[in-house]
């Protein structure tokens, strides 16, 4: 079957193929939802005899791409494709990397290649590429720029700037490749923001300046109070009442809180609502996600998620997305709204942007601005005839609020010199500008809050307000520290973690451990794991720690340690026949651990991947007693086959060294209820299943031999 591409992907493929032939490298930068993975699949189809290595951020993304491919091409051949995640490369030894390179891939596909910019991931990718000098490299991503990593251009770093095709999200919508969404903005929980700005106005001691800002603030307050609540916004704009909507949240606690409001917010949309939850660290994530995808009921379907669906995963039939989480990175923002945009669809999906702070009021039309820029660029290049979509509906619930807020912020910003003067006095008195967040000057200025605001503006975390280079230099001249206390603490902790890793090769830091610089690294790592579970770490922070081999779950870490010891035992002795109380030289209670794995397996509670790994090193799921009984039973079956009965002399020993006569006596004793032997040996009475097996080989339960009489007494 020939794979057919959309026109935009077909052109990108032709350009990429030519660039691969000429330079051996080609990158395709197309927005989420345009089907860029099919460009790689087409390359595979056109080279059926070539070996391919496909690298991706996660197995989940790759598996979903394969599922979508097979819906269109069920017999698509993938036997020549080897898959690996960037994280897997990180934990490969040099020998394992060499094994991958020994496949001699003719092509390496780097999906979401901007992710390879992570420090340690990037190192291992480059090591692999050096081992495969003849492999041609095709990269796919929605953005080649790492905005929060000094704007690094990964197309330049990995592909020497060879971009075969590049398209922005706005351009894809303007061209009609992606559907033009209905973009609705609203606000949630503005009271705290009003209180914060009221404090800023109150801190202004100049009566004229304070009165002017107070008027703007009061006007903003009235405008917000007149805005529709979320329940009315949802009821008005969610027209597909049985549709599927993805709801993005910032963390586990935030997700649970937002989900708790479902009855009050969505009751006027559809009284029958089905809520699903999924997030990256949730072991049940795939089940919830699969159930959401398969749900075709007449309920309103809401999938609350954290991080999991930011990239590479597409769901058919999505009616829209609801953005509850504040997004600093343009990458994440576009990835999230891209969940509702898929090439080939014509219906206008809904994007509900729920702004939860005033800063967001100034950036709500970013996509609209990008589309206008795309139109201007296409006309400037003489490609105006390619514009298909001319209408992009933006419904600002907060238009008046946004205008008032911008006026208020501009008014407050006019006092910059006034605050700088106060900061200069603080520096003269204290010798630095490490101003506590809640610090106020004797005149009442909230200097700590102002200094923090300058940091956030420079880092791009505030979309309102600007800092000129001259202002930055003026602040530097009085000792400005651009890192916050928490960022400084993070940097210090990460440096301590790197030192520990370089010394010990892992981050399994004992509780209470302090390094030679008296840094409490044990407590720091424990707190970091807690912040990871609650979704409080940024993606960059997670990547930095994962490059050092952090284990997020100590339960998983202990499992891996025990498995390694069990594998070493198997390598030495060829089996796992050690007693339940066996303890390794390192102090691990390996016997008890293995028994727990056996119990979990028999209860159906052991994950399939762990069961398979244990079986690979000789795990037998029956207990030691069960295995001994089965070996004796097999000897009894051979005896029956040879002699036609089981009247085994008491002293008889089988060729395998099994005291078969004694064993048969024990089985009769256990069956008859004479448990003197069983009690002495701490054995259980004969089970029904064992009796059935013995019946099958001619066991005579009533015959008592002289040896048995003497033994039973």
N, C-alpha and C positions, 0 to 999 in steps of 0.2 A: 504494500500500500504506500502511495506517494503522499508525503506530508505536505499539505498546502498551508502557506503562510499568508497572514494579512499583508496587504500591499506595503505598509510601512516596515514590517519585519522582513519581507522579501528583499526590499531595497537594502536594508541594513545587513542582511545575510550576504548579499552579493558584494557589498563593500567590504565586509569583514573577511570573506573568503579571499578576495583579491589582496587585502592587506596582510593576511596570514601567509599568503604565497610569497609576497614581496618582502615582508619584514619579520615574519614568524610570530607577530604579536598583533592583537586587535582587541579594542575595547568597544562595547556597546553601552551607551548611557541613555536608557529609556525609562520613563516613569513607571511606577508601580501600576500593574493592571493592563499593560500593553502587550503582555505575552512574550517577553523577551527570552524566556527559557526555551521557546520553540526554535529560536535561532540556533541554539546549541544542539537541539534534537535534530534539526535539519542537517547540521554538520555531521552528526553521527550517522544519519541515514545515507548521506552521500559518500561516506567512507566506511563501509561495512567491514572491511578487513583491517582497519586500523584500531590500535588499542587506545582507549580514552580513560583519563583519570578525571573524575568530577569532584571538585572541592566545594563545600557548602558550609554555612554556619551551623546547620543542624541536620540530623537525619530526618527529622520531621518535615522540614521544608522540602527536601529531596523526594521523600516518599509521597508527599502531596502533589508535587509536580508530576511524578510518574503516574499517579492515579488520574490526574487530569488529562495527561497524554493518552492513556489507555482508553479513556472514554471516546476519544476521537480515532485512535489507531490501536485497537486491541492487540494486534499482532506485531506491534513495533518492536524490532529486535534491539535488545540492550545487553546481549551476551558479551559484547566487547567493551563494556563500561565498568570500571572499578570506581567505587564511591568512597570518600573519606571526608570527615569534618575537619575544619581548621583546628578545633580543640584536640582531636585525636592525634593530629600531627605533633601537637605540643608535647604529648606524652610518649611519642615514639622514641625508642632508642635509635642511635645511629645505625645499628644493624637493621632495625625494622624499617627505617627510612630507605635504607639500601634495598631491602626486599621490595618495597613499593616501586622504587626506581628500576628494579630488575625486570619489571613488567614492560619496560621500554615503551611508555606511552607516546604515541605519535602526536596526541593532542592533550592538553590539560585545560579543563573548563574551570574557571574561577567564578563561581556564583557569588553575588553580593561582595565583589572584590574589595570594596572600601573597608570591609571588616578585617582584611589582612593588614590594615594599618596598625592594629594593636601590637604593642611592642614585641611580645614573645611569639604571638601568632605569626607576625611578619617575619621574624627570624627563622622559624621553622619552614615557612613557605619558601623563603629564599634558599635555604639549605636544600630543600627538595628540588627546586628549579635548577640549582647548580648540579645536582645529580642527574638531571634530565636535560642536558644541553641541546638535544635535538628536538625536543618537544615543542610544538607550536602552542601558543598561549591565547585563549579566548576568554575575555572577561565580561561579566554582565553585572550591572548595578543600576540603581535609580539615581544615584549621585556619586560622583567620583571624589567629592570634596568632604573631608572630615572637619566640619565646622567648629567643633569643640576641641580640636586638636591642632590649633594654630593654622587652620584652613589648609591642611595638607592635601595635595592633589595626588590621589593614588593612581590615576591614569598616567600621570607623569612618572611616578616612582616605579610602577610595575610594568607599564607598557610603553615607556619612553614617549608618551604623548600621542601614541597612535590610536586615535579614536575614530572608528569606522562610521559611527552614527551617533548623534547626540540630539536629544529632544527634552525639553522641559515639560513639566506637568501642564502649565498653562498652554503651551503650544499644542500638546496632545488634545486638549479640550477644544481649542480654537480650530484645529484641523478636523475635528469630528471623530478622531480615533477613540477618545474616551468621551462618555456622555457628559454634557454640561449639568452640574448638580444644582439643586436648589439649596442655597447656603443660608441658613438661619442662625442668627446670633442672639444670645440672651445672656442674662447674668444670674448668678447664684451666690447667696450669702455676701451681700455687699456691706452689711452693717459693720463688720470688723474693719473693712477698708475705710468706711466713713469715719470710724473712730480714730483710725491711724492718721487720716488727713486732718481731722479736727485737732489732733495733738500737734501736728505740724503748724497749723494756722495759729493755734494758741501760743506756740513758742515764739511767734513773731512779736516783738515788743514795740515795733514801730506802729503807732495807732493807724496811720493812713494805710500802710501795707496790709496790716491785719484786717482792717475793715473791708478792703477790696477783695481779699482772698476769702473772707467769711461769706461775702455775697455770692461768689462763685460756688462755694461749697454748699450753701443753702439751696441754690438753684439746682445743683446736681442732686442733692438729697430729694428734692421734690420730684425731679424727673424720674429718679429710680423708683420712688414709691408708686408712681403712676404706671410703671412698666408691668407687663403681664407676669404672673407667676409661672413656674415651670409647668404646672398642671395645665394651664390654659395654652401655653406655647406648644406643648406636646399634642394636646387635643386638636389644636388648629392646624398643625403642620404634618403630623404623622397621619397621612391619608391612607396608607396601606395598613389597615388595622390588623391584618393577619400576616404582616410582613416579618422579615428577619432583620434585626438591628444589632450591630456590634457596639458595645458601650465600653470605652476606654477609661480606665481608672489609674491612679498613681501608685497604689500599693494595696496590700491585702486588707488593712483596716479601712482604707478609703473605699475599696470595692464593697466590702460588707456593709459599710454605712450607706453608700449610694443604693445598693440593692434593697436595703431596708425601707427605702422610700418608694419603692415600685408601686404598692397599692394606691398611695395618695397621688402620685404623679401621673400614672398611666391608666387609672380606672376609667377615665372618660374616653380613652382611645379604644380599649377593649377590656371588658371585665374578666375575660379569660386570658391569663398571662402565664407563659412558661419562662422561668428564669434559669439560665445556665451560667456556670462560672468556670473560668479556666485561667491559669497563669503558669508562667514558665517553670516554676519549681514544684508544681502540683503533679504528683504521680498519676492522678486520675484525669489529668488534663485531656488526654487524647479521647477518653471515653465521653467526657462532657462535650467536647468539640464534635465528635462523631455523631452524638445524639442531636446536637443542634443542627448539623448539616442535614441529617435525615428527617428532621421534624417537618412534616408538611400539613400539620393540623391547622385548624382555624383559629388557633391561639395567636396572640401577639408574642413573638419569640425574641427574647433579649439575651444576648451573650455578653456577660460582664467579663472583661479580661485585663490582664496586666502583661505587657511586653510580648506575649506569645505570638501575636498576629501582626507585629510591626512590619515584617518583611517576608516575602517569598511564599506566603500562604494565601490562596484565594478560595473564596467560598461562592458557589453559584447561588443566585437568587437573593443576594443581599439588597435590602431596600434602602439601607442607609447606615450612617455611623453617628454616634453621639460622643462628643469629646468632653469628658469631665476633667481630664488631667491637664495641668499646665505643661506645655511642651517648650523647652528651651531650644532644642535642636530642630532646624528646618527639616533635617532628614526624617526624624521621627514624625513630625507633623504631617509631612507629605505621605509618608508610609501609612499613617493611620487613616487619613481621608481617602487614600488609594484603595482601602478595603472595599469602598463602595463604588469604585470606578473600574470597569472591566471592558476591554476592547470588544467591539461587536454588539454591545447592548445599546438600545436607543432610549429606554426609559430614564428619566431624570432622577437620580438617586438623591436622597436627603442627607445633608450634612448639618447636624445641629451642634454648633460650637457654644458650649456653656462656659462663659468667662467667669472665673472665680476670683479675679483680682482686677483692680483698675488698670494695671499695666496692659492687660489683655485688650482693653477697649481700643487701644491705638493700633493694634495689629490685626484686627478681625478681617480686613479686606485684603490681606496679603496675596491670596490666590487671585483675586480680581485684578490687582495691580500686575501680577505676573502675566495674566491673560492679555491685558492691554498692551504690555510690552511685547508680547508674542505677535499680536496683530501688527503693531508698528514695525517690528523687525521683518515680518513676512512681506508687508507692503514695500518696505525700503529695498528688499531684495527682489522685487518684482514678482513675488509669489502670492499676491493678494487673492488670486483665483482659487488658491488652496484653502481659503478660509471657509469652513463649513458651518461652524457654530457661531452665531452672532449674538445669541441671547444667553446671558448668565445671570440668573435670578439671585440677587442678594437681598435678603430681608433683614434689615437691621432693627431689631426690637429696641436698640439702644442708640439710635443715631443722635438724638438730642443729648443723651448722656455723654456720648463720646466727645461731642463738640464742647460741652461744658467742662468735661474733665481736662481736655487739652488746654482750654483757656486757664483753668485753675493751675495746671502744672506749669504752664508758661509763666504765669504770674509768680508762682512760688520760685521758679528757677531764676527769676530776675534778681533774687536776693543772693545769688551765688557769691558775689564779692563780699557781701555782708558776712556770710558764713565763713568764707576763706579768712577774713580778718580774725574771726573768733578762733579758727583753727591755728592761725599763726601765733596768737597769744597762748593757746594751749601748748604748742610746741616750745615756745620760749620758756614756759614754766616747767614742763615735764621732760623736755629733751626728745620727745618722739610724738608720733601721731597715732599711738595705739589707744584710741579713745573707746572706753566702754560703750556698748550699744545704748544704754539708757542714760548716758551722761548728758547733763544740761549745764550750760554756762551760767554764771551768776546772773546774767541778764535774761535767762529763760530760754535761750536757743537750744534746740535738741541737736547738739553737735554730734553725738554718737550716731544718731540715726542718719544725719547728713553725710558723715564720712562713709558709713555703710552704703548709702545710696550711690556715692561716687564710685565705689568699688563695683557695684552691680551694673552701673551704666557702662563702665569701661569693659566689663566682661560680656556685655550683651545680654545680661539677664533682666535688664529693664528696657522696654521698647520706647519709653518716653524719656526725654531729656538727652542731652549730648554733652560730651566732654571734648573740648578742642585740645590740640596738641599743646598749646600754650598753657591751658589750665592744668593738664597732666604734669607738665614740667614745673609749674608753680607748686603743685601739691608735692611733687618729688623733692622740691627744694626745702620743704619743711618736714621731711621724714615720713612721707606717706607709705604705709604698708598695704600693698594691694591685696594680699591674702587675708581672709578672715581668720579668726581664731580657730574655727573648726577646720578650715582648709590647712592652716599651719599644723594643727594636730594630726590631720590626715597625712600630710607630707612626712612628718616626723615618724608616724607609725609605719608608713610604707617603707621608709628607709630602714627602720629597725627590722621589718619583716624581710627585706632583701638581704640584710646582713645575716639573719638567722638561716635563710634559705641557702645562701652561699656556703654557710658552715655545715648545715645538717642535711641539705637536699630536700627539705619539705617544710611545711608550715604546721606541723602537728605540735604546737607549742604547749608545754605543760601548764596547767592552771597556776597562777601566781608567779610565773617565770619573769624575771627581770634580766635584761641583758647587761653587758659590761658598762653601758652608759646609764644604768639604773632606769631604763625605760621599761614600764610594766607591759611587756609584749603579750604575756599570757592573757591578761585582762582585755587588752586591746583586740586581740583576735577573737576572744569570746564575744565581745560587744559587736564586732564586725559581723559575726555569724548571725547574731540577733537582728541587726539592721538588714542583713540580706533577706532573712525570712519575712520581715515586715515590708520589704520592697523599698527600703530607705536608701539604698545605694544606687549611684548612677551606673549606667552601662560602662562608662570608662573605668570607674572604680572596680567594678566586677571583673572587667578584662585585666586590669593591672594585677589583681590578686590571683586570678586564675592562671596568669602566666607564671606565678610563683608556686603553682600546684596546690592552692588552698583546697581543702576538702570541706565543703559546706556542711555536710552531715557527718558527725563523728561516728554515728552508727554505721554508715557506709564505710568509713575509714577502717573501723575495727573489722568489718567483714572482709575487706581486702587484705588486711594483715593476716587474719586467720586463714584465708584462702591461700595466700602465698606460703604460709607454713605448711598447710596441707599438701600443696603442690610439691614442695620440697621433700616432704615425707614420701609422697608417691614416687618422685623421681629416684629416691634412694632405695625404697623397699618394694616398689611395684604394686602397692595396694594401700588402702586406708584402714587396715585392720588393727587399729590401736584401741585400747580400752576406753571406757567412758571417762575415767578419771585421769587420762593421759595429759600431762603438762609438758610443754616444750621447754627447752633450755632458757628461752627468753622469758618464760613465766606465763605464756598463753595457755589457758585451759582449753586445749584443742579438742580433747575428747568430748567435753560438754558442749562445745560449739558445734561439732559435727553432729552430735545427737540432736541438738536443737534444729539444725538444718533438715535432718531426717523427719522429725516430727512436723515441721512446717510443710515439708513436701507432701507428706501423707495426708495432711489436712487441706492441701490445695492452696496453701498460703505462701509458698516460695515462688518468687518470680521465675518465669521460664528461662530467662537468660542466665540467672544464677544456677538453676538446676542443670542447665546444659554445661556450664563451666565445671561444675562438680563432677558430672558424669564423665567429662573428658579426662579427669584424673582418677578414674576408677571408682567413683562413688556407687555403692550398692544401697538401694533405698531400704531394703529389709534390714532389721536389726541384726546384731551379731548372733543372737540366739536363733533367730529365724533362719539365718544363713546356715548355721550349724545343723539345724533340724533338717533343712532341705538337702544338705549334703548326705546326711544319714539316710534320709528318705530315698535319695537316688541310689544309694548302695543297697537298700532294702529292695527296691524295684529290680535291680540287677540280680539279687539273690532269688527273688520270686521267679524271674524269667529263667534262671538256671535250674532251680529245684522244684518249682511249681507250688510252693507254699512259703509261709513265713515262720515255720517252726524252727527258728534259729537257735542252735545250742547257746547256752548262756555265755560260754567262754569264747565264742566265735568272734574273730576279728577279720574284717574285710581286707581285701588287697590294698585298700587305700589307708589302712590303719585305723578304721572306725570300729569301736567295740559294738558291733551290730547286735549281738545277742543281748547284751545289757540294755541297749537302746530300745529293742522291741519289748523287753520286760517293762521298761518304764512307760511305754505307750499304753500297754494293757493296764498297768496299775493306775495310770492317770484316768483312763476311760472308766474303769470299774469303781472309781471313787475311793480306792485304797491309797491314800495320799502320803503314806509314811515316807516313801521315797521322795515324792515331790516336796514335802515339807523339809526333809533333810537337805535337799539341794536348792531350796527356794524357787521351785518351778511351779508354773500354773497348771491347772487341770487341762486335759486335752480339749482343744477347740473343735467345733463342729466341722470346720473346713479341713483340719488335719485328719479327723476321723474319716471324712469323705475320701480324702486322698489315700489313706491306708486301706479302706474298703476296696478301692479300685485295684489294689495289688494283692488281694486275697487275705487280708488280716483276719485271723481267727481270734475273736475277742474272748471266747470262753475257755480256750485250751490253756491250761496252766502247766508249764513244764517243771520238772524237778528243780532246775536251777532257779526258776522264779520263786517256787515255794521256799526254798532255802533262803533266798535273798529277802523275801517279803516277811518271812518269819511267822 
